[in-house]
Amino acid sequence: MRSKKNRERAQELGLDIDDISGFKDFDDLKAEIDPDPVEEYLSGGEETAAEGAAPAEQIEDIYSGHRMEQEVSVGDYEDDYDDEYDEEYDDEEYDDEYDDEYDDDEDEPRHRAWKIILLIAALALLALVGYRVYDHFFADNAASEASKVTVKVAVATEGEIYVESPITAKVEAIEEAAIVPVVAGKVTSVSYKQGDYVKKGAVLLTVDDTQAKAQVEQAKAAMTQMESAVTQAKTAADQANTGVEQAKVILDQAEADFARYQTLYEEGAISQQQYESAQLQLTNAQAQYSNAQAQQVSAQAQVTSVQAQSDSAKAAYQSAVESLSYYSVTAPISGYLTSFSATTGGVVGQAVIGYISDTSELVVNTTVSEALTGKINEGDTVDVYISSLDETVKGTVKTFTKVPAPNTVTYPITINIKNPDADILAGMFVEVRIKSEYKAYAVKVPSDAVMVKNGEPIVVTIVDGLPVFNTVVTGIDNGNEVEIVSGIKKGDVVITSGQQYVQEGEEVNIAN
């Protein structure tokens, strides 16, 4: 009976067919009966795997047959089915025929499974042999590479090196001016606000100027009137000048006539009456001339008086015009409105209403110690670092006082900084960096390249791939670079990291 044969094959394979329901599927069952031959081989169970493995077709047959029986009945039905089956096929001939047929069918898959097992075993053996060869020929080299010290290197260069002494200070505007209205009054307009940039002379605000304009008109009328009076006085003076000239001509003629008549009279050529008539004419001419001169002086005095009045009227007018200009409050300098409190409709007085700062150029006022006095001269260029902008700009030493500030032992210094983009704001803190030590040409290496060994500075170089220890003489050290006075030269490759662990003459790994 087929069911009986299934049971017998399951027993030969060491299975409890009644407990086969504990497996989830065919693959789970197969894994239990027919383990992975590669895994068996690697774990030392090659022989067991080869001898005890169950062909997949046998397992599947048992599994499917038992599943079919379970689907119908696991209890009484199984017994009924077996009895019925035995009665129908209880024939020895049939069983033999069936067994021969079944055996022929199962020989081929079993043979194929053995081929797969043997192939996997051969591949595993080949991998094992390859690993042994690799381990023999390459493991020593790998271990040798792993034992090398890993270092980083740099190249010794030549160039300037210096040490900077930082001085913290605050920048100020090169110029600052207060905004103070000259006149008080109501604000009629405001043209700018705080933070705006304004040019010198720009109108910031206007104050009600109605009364001021009226005063200008009155002053202008008075000035015009006095200018007319001056013109009239000058005309009168010109006429007086003409009268003097005419009187002088008459006088000169009278004097000449009198002199001629006097001679004739003395000679007896004319009568006394004629002589006295000439003398009278001279006296009249002299009187007329004196009168003309008096009029001339009076006219000139009038011109002077009127001219003074006119000048006064003109000054009053100019003063009125100037006063009118005060009602327009203008920027005293070019710069930024750092504060500005005026509003349209508000009232301003003769007090500060804002400030303008010219930051096109900034100034740093600070002091330096005695140790730096020999390192600074007017006109020197210094680096100025602005931390808030993370930016370094150039500054110029404008003044340097070689006399200490009162009650101190420090020396005042003023540094100007150009600020064309206006990105540096007045009030920012800066760090003025003055070069206290400087050399234009020096062999230098990174500071990390220098180590101290037995009290001496050492620099380890790489020569022909091997480390060499060099005792050096150092100079300027700014924390980033060190000047090498002697011991190595420009172009040498130096170790900057890991040199504490290397041995002279032993190979190293170079990380960079």
Stockholm file with secondary structure:
# STOCKHOLM 1.0

chainA/1-512         MRSKKNRERAQELGLDIDDISGFKDFDDLKAEIDPDPVEEYLSGGEETAAEGAAPAEQIEDIYSGHRMEQEVSVGDYEDDYDDEYDEEYDDEEYDDEYDDEYDDDEDEPRHRAWKIILLIAALALLALVGYRVYDHFFADNAASEASKVTVKVAVATEGEIYVESPITAKVEAIEEAAIVPVVAGKVTSVSYKQGDYVKKGAVLLTVDDTQAKAQVEQAKAAMTQMESAVTQAKTAADQANTGVEQAKVILDQAEADFARYQTLYEEGAISQQQYESAQLQLTNAQAQYSNAQAQQVSAQAQVTSVQAQSDSAKAAYQSAVESLSYYSVTAPISGYLTSFSATTGGVVGQAVIGYISDTSELVVNTTVSEALTGKINEGDTVDVYISSLDETVKGTVKTFTKVPAPNTVTYPITINIKNPDADILAGMFVEVRIKSEYKAYAVKVPSDAVMVKNGEPIVVTIVDGLPVFNTVVTGIDNGNEVEIVSGIKKGDVVITSGQQYVQEGEEVNIAN
#=GR chainA/1-512 SS CHHHHHHHHHHHTTCCGGGGGGSSSHHHHHHHHSCCHHHHHHTTCHHHHHHHCCCHHHHHHHHHHHHHHHHHCSSHHHHHHHHHHHHHHCCHHHHHHHHHHHHHHHHHHHHHHHHHHHHHHHHHHHHHHHHHHHHHHHHHHHHHHHHSEEEEEEECEEEEEEEEEEEEEEEEEEEEEEECCSSCEEEEEECCCTTCEECTTCEEEEECCHHHHHHHHHHHHHHHHHHHHHHHHHHHHHHHHHHHHHHHHHHHHHHHHHHHHHHHHHHTSSCHHHHHHHHHHHHHHHHHHHHHHHHHHHHHHHHHHHHHHHHHHHHHHHHHHHHHHTTEEECSSSEEEEEECCCTTCEECSSCCEEEEEEEEEEEEEEECGGGGGGCCTTCEEEEEETTTTEEEEEEEEEECSSCCTTSSCEEEEEEEECTTCCSCTTCEEEEEEEEEEEEEEEEEEGGGEEEETTEEEEEEEETTEEEEEECEEEEECSSEEEEEESSCTTCEEEEESGGGCCTTSCEEECC
#=GC SS_cons         CHHHHHHHHHHHTTCCGGGGGGSSSHHHHHHHHSCCHHHHHHTTCHHHHHHHCCCHHHHHHHHHHHHHHHHHCSSHHHHHHHHHHHHHHCCHHHHHHHHHHHHHHHHHHHHHHHHHHHHHHHHHHHHHHHHHHHHHHHHHHHHHHHHSEEEEEEECEEEEEEEEEEEEEEEEEEEEEEECCSSCEEEEEECCCTTCEECTTCEEEEECCHHHHHHHHHHHHHHHHHHHHHHHHHHHHHHHHHHHHHHHHHHHHHHHHHHHHHHHHHHTSSCHHHHHHHHHHHHHHHHHHHHHHHHHHHHHHHHHHHHHHHHHHHHHHHHHHHHHHTTEEECSSSEEEEEECCCTTCEECSSCCEEEEEEEEEEEEEEECGGGGGGCCTTCEEEEEETTTTEEEEEEEEEECSSCCTTSSCEEEEEEEECTTCCSCTTCEEEEEEEEEEEEEEEEEEGGGEEEETTEEEEEEEETTEEEEEECEEEEECSSEEEEEESSCTTCEEEEESGGGCCTTSCEEECC
//
